[in-house]
């Protein structure tokens, strides 16, 4: 995994965690789009820099590799 790929995968993982947190926040359900603007922009930029835009198969392969490296249980 290249440094750019790693940065893209890490941005994607942060985005998914942010989405989950924003959507789980029942106290501020309308705030989710505002809360996600910055992580979405960061992820878009990182994916483009790594050449992963439109290559979901490679992205998810890299996400799985990172999860294995970090000892994260798949499907959680």
HELIX and SHEET records of a PDB file:
HELIX    1   1 UNK A    3  UNK A   24  1                                  22    
HELIX    2   2 UNK A   26  UNK A   31  5                                   6    
HELIX    3   3 UNK A   32  UNK A   49  1                                  18    
HELIX    4   4 UNK A   56  UNK A   70  1                                  15    
END                                                                             
